[in-house]
Amino acid sequence: MSSTLGEVAAEAAGCTKCGLAQGRTQVVFGMGDPSADLMFVGEGPGAEEDKQGLPFVGRSGKLLDRLMAEEIGLARDQCYIANVVKCRPPDNRDPKPEEVAACRPWLERQIQLIAPTVIVTLGNFSSKLLIDTKTGITKLRGQSYPMEGMISVNTVIIPTYHPAAVLRGGGLQEAQMRSDLVRARMAISG
Ligand code: URA
């Protein structure tokens, strides 16, 4: 079994466990501090992420960087950023259940190795997966949830909107996302 995040990333780089492997330019494993207290989990890479091999480098990522700096006081290299699926779904469609299932062990290994204090899930997709619920993000957000079942780290999950939804939705969603990030800051600082 691989023992460092770098080793797991190297293994994942050649992954062909689902059909997304065929359409990708490269695997977007994740980036940041392997011992971060704070981890963000999005949905899956878009076109720019697929090109650069890094998560959240497009417009959504710029917003995430700004809100993270303003509300938590951290830069992206001080936390860890990953996605539920590591390869770009064609035309930015939602990942299929079998793709999520195939990719899940990579996310689980990331969470186990990083063992963050807080995971901020960005949007419906990662929030429902990690909290293990069918409830949507609008109802889920505004509180924190213990990480149960999936893996045995002492981590709380703080769900918030996907930054792409904030870019579309405007003021209220941005204010709510800011307050979720403040909750994350308080949870990190104990
Ligand atoms: N949206 C995501 O969910 N993840 C990315 O990496 C980029 C956009």
Residues whose N, C-alpha, C, O or C-beta is under 5 A from the ligand:
A	BS01	URA	G42 E43 G44 P45 G46 E49 P55 F56 S60 N83
